[in-house]
Amino acid sequence: MKRTAWIAMVALLAIVAAGCGGSSNSSSSGTVGTTRTGAGTTLKIGLVTDTGQLNDRGFNHLAYLGLQRAQQELGVQGRVFESTSNAEYVPNLSRFAQLGYDLAIGVGYTETNAMDAVATKFPDRKFAIVDVANADMKHHPKNVVGLLFKEQEVGYLAGYLAGLEAKRKGATLVSSVGGQKQPPVDRFIAGYQAGAKKAFPGVTTQNNYSDNFDDQAKCKEIALNQIAAGSVVVFQVAGGCGLGALDAAKEKGVWGIGVDADQSFLGPHILTSATKGVDTAVFDTIKSIQDGSFKGGDKVFGLAEHGVALGKISPKVPKSEVDAVLKIRDEIVAGKAGPIPTTVK
């Protein structure tokens, strides 16, 4: 909270120094949610978070890190609108277009319809959206690039390790807590389930959705129920809500698996994390605006492209298990692992 307040104060001083007025929460300005402004010179880049906002310790925060890196290395000007509800996506994205920003980036599948509507309304502006294929948008706007990830690949690795751990502990259940049933969430989970069963054919997998990416108490309750049913590994795929699932794992002394960012900093109960390079994808897209190579359509990042990867693996895991997971990783990169499921049955 102290860090957030400090950034907000810097943003306020920057606005005053520029002779500009107005509130970041003013409905009359078309801007909703909190704003953060960074120093820059040439390009203006806008970022619109989903309702998880920047303090989700994962998805949105990674996108922000990509923007910060572009500010530092490319000298762009960055601004963030944090959305507190789905209704804020359209006005936030529209505001960046109206202000003449060179690129507006939406974070997350829940912004699909908003991005489609705004990009279609402003065909001369450029947009990017994380976790959404251009083909999934109704009008397939040519001025939007979808930043996609092969979550199923890293989900498979996380599941493989979870299966090995379940077998080592004499257990037969591993589980996952999804936020909402949407393609990127399900790709993680489908890979996780397939990987667990490949490592340990005798394992059973359980998955439940919280239908929420923010309410930690809800995800914690789901995870506690899974653990009560015998789960010894809980994989959270629910953003900020999923932090509650990891807290349940800590409380009950079982393994938790983080998502998007490396969440090993949460404690020794974290087995590993299924990470994806949202920060790198955002940075690369901003760089494409600067060098003139921006093109609508889709960009896909998998293990081979270093777009997804396992985070730190707990030192409590036997070396033999780590070696087995690394072997599977090499097989996936080499295309020798066979097709990995992308949908949850």
SVG drawing of the C-alpha trace seen along z (x, -y; Angstrom):
<svg xmlns="http://www.w3.org/2000/svg" viewBox="-20 -25 39 71">
<polyline fill="none" stroke="black" stroke-width="0.4" points="0.0,0.0 2.9,-2.4 4.4,-1.8 1.0,-2.4 0.6,-5.6 4.0,-6.8 3.5,-6.0 0.1,-7.8 1.8,-10.9 4.4,-10.9 1.6,-10.8 -0.2,-13.7 3.0,-15.9 3.6,-15.1 0.1,-16.3 0.4,-19.5 3.8,-20.2 2.3,-19.9 -0.4,-22.3 -3.1,-19.7 -6.1,-19.2 -8.8,-16.6 -9.4,-13.5 -8.4,-10.0 -11.8,-8.9 -13.8,-11.6 -16.6,-10.2 -16.8,-13.4 -13.3,-12.8 -14.1,-9.3 -11.3,-8.0 -12.1,-5.6 -9.9,-3.8 -6.6,-5.0 -3.9,-6.4 -0.2,-6.2 2.1,-8.3 5.7,-7.7 8.3,-10.1 9.0,-9.8 9.7,-11.7 8.2,-10.4 5.8,-7.5 2.8,-7.5 1.7,-4.0 -1.5,-3.3 -2.2,-0.2 -5.7,0.8 -5.8,3.5 -8.6,5.9 -10.4,5.8 -7.5,7.6 -5.5,4.3 -1.8,3.9 -1.5,5.4 -2.6,8.9 1.1,10.1 0.8,11.7 -0.9,11.0 -1.6,7.3 1.6,6.6 3.6,8.3 2.1,6.2 3.0,3.1 6.6,4.4 6.7,4.6 5.5,1.0 8.1,-0.1 10.9,1.6 9.8,-0.2 9.9,-3.5 13.4,-2.8 14.9,-1.3 12.9,-2.9 12.1,-6.3 8.4,-6.0 5.8,-7.7 3.5,-5.3 0.2,-5.7 -2.0,-3.1 -5.8,-3.1 -6.8,-0.5 -10.3,0.9 -12.5,1.6 -15.3,3.2 -15.9,4.6 -18.0,1.5 -14.8,-0.6 -12.9,1.2 -14.6,-0.7 -14.1,-4.2 -10.6,-3.5 -9.5,-2.2 -11.4,-4.9 -9.8,-7.6 -6.3,-6.5 -7.5,-6.6 -9.0,-10.0 -5.8,-11.3 -3.8,-10.2 -1.8,-7.5 0.4,-5.5 -0.6,-2.2 -3.3,-1.1 -2.9,2.3 -5.7,4.3 -4.9,7.0 -7.0,10.1 -9.7,12.1 -12.5,10.1 -11.5,7.1 -12.3,8.9 -15.6,7.2 -14.4,3.8 -11.2,4.0 -13.2,5.1 -15.6,2.2 -13.0,-0.5 -10.5,0.7 -13.3,0.8 -14.3,-2.7 -10.8,-4.1 -9.3,-2.3 -6.3,-4.7 -5.1,-3.9 -3.1,-0.8 -4.0,1.7 -2.8,4.9 -4.5,7.3 -3.1,10.0 -4.6,13.5 -7.1,12.8 -6.8,14.0 -7.6,11.5 -9.9,14.1 -11.9,14.2 -13.0,10.6 -16.2,10.1 -14.8,7.6 -11.2,8.9 -9.8,5.4 -6.6,5.1 -5.2,2.5 -5.1,5.0 -2.4,7.6 -3.4,10.5 -0.6,11.6 -1.2,15.3 0.7,18.0 0.8,21.7 -0.3,22.1 -0.9,25.8 2.8,26.4 3.8,24.9 0.7,26.3 1.8,29.7 5.2,29.3 3.5,28.1 1.1,31.0 3.9,33.5 5.7,32.3 2.5,32.3 1.9,35.9 5.4,37.0 4.9,35.3 1.5,36.9 3.0,40.3 6.0,39.7 3.7,38.7 1.4,41.7 -1.6,39.6 -3.9,39.8 -5.4,36.4 -4.1,33.0 -6.4,30.1 -6.7,26.7 -8.7,23.5 -9.7,21.6 -10.9,18.0 -13.4,18.1 -13.9,20.7 -12.1,19.0 -9.5,20.2 -6.2,19.1 -7.4,20.4 -8.5,23.7 -5.2,24.1 -3.3,24.0 -5.7,26.5 -5.9,28.9 -2.2,29.1 -1.9,29.5 -4.3,32.4 -2.6,34.2 0.8,33.7 -0.2,35.1 -1.7,38.2 1.3,38.7 3.7,38.7 1.4,40.7 -1.4,42.6 -3.0,43.4 -3.7,39.8 -7.1,38.1 -7.5,34.5 -10.1,32.1 -10.9,28.6 -13.3,25.9 -14.0,22.4 -14.4,19.4 -16.0,17.3 -13.9,14.5 -10.4,13.1 -10.4,10.9 -12.1,12.5 -9.3,14.3 -11.8,15.7 -13.7,17.5 -10.7,19.2 -9.4,20.1 -12.7,21.8 -12.6,23.8 -9.0,24.9 -9.8,25.9 -12.6,28.2 -10.2,29.7 -7.6,30.3 -10.3,31.8 -11.0,34.2 -7.4,35.3 -5.6,33.0 -1.9,32.6 -1.1,30.1 -3.3,27.0 -2.7,25.1 -4.1,21.6 -5.2,20.1 -7.3,17.3 -5.2,14.2 -5.6,12.3 -8.4,14.6 -6.0,17.5 -3.7,16.0 -6.4,17.3 -6.0,20.8 -2.3,20.6 -3.0,19.4 -5.2,22.5 -2.3,24.7 0.0,23.0 -2.5,23.3 -3.0,27.0 0.6,27.9 0.2,29.0 1.9,27.8 0.6,24.7 1.5,23.9 1.5,20.2 0.5,18.7 1.7,16.1 4.5,14.7 7.0,16.6 5.1,16.7 7.8,18.6 8.2,15.4 5.0,16.3 6.7,19.0 8.2,22.6 4.7,24.1 5.1,23.0 6.1,26.1 6.7,24.0 4.8,21.5 3.5,21.7 4.8,18.4 4.2,16.6 6.1,13.7 3.4,11.1 6.1,8.5 8.2,9.5 5.3,9.7 4.2,6.2 7.7,4.8 8.2,6.4 4.9,5.0 5.8,1.5 9.2,1.8 7.4,2.8 5.6,-0.6 8.9,-2.3 10.7,-0.5 7.6,-0.5 7.2,3.3 3.8,3.4 1.3,5.6 -2.2,6.7 -3.1,10.3 -1.6,12.7 1.8,13.4 2.1,16.7 4.6,17.4 5.4,21.0 8.3,22.8 10.4,22.6 9.9,18.8 10.6,18.5 7.1,17.1 6.1,19.6 8.3,21.4 8.3,23.0 9.3,20.7 11.6,21.7 11.1,25.3 11.1,25.9 14.5,27.1 12.6,29.8 11.8,31.6 14.2,34.5 16.7,33.9 15.3,37.0 12.0,35.3 13.5,32.0 15.5,33.9 12.4,35.7 10.5,32.4 13.4,30.9 13.5,33.9 9.8,33.5 10.4,29.8 13.0,30.6 10.6,33.1 7.9,30.4 10.3,27.9 11.5,30.5 8.0,31.4 8.3,35.0 5.8,34.9 2.7,35.2 -0.3,32.9 -1.2,31.4 -4.9,30.8 -6.1,27.2 -9.7,27.7 -11.0,29.0 -13.4,31.8"/>
</svg>
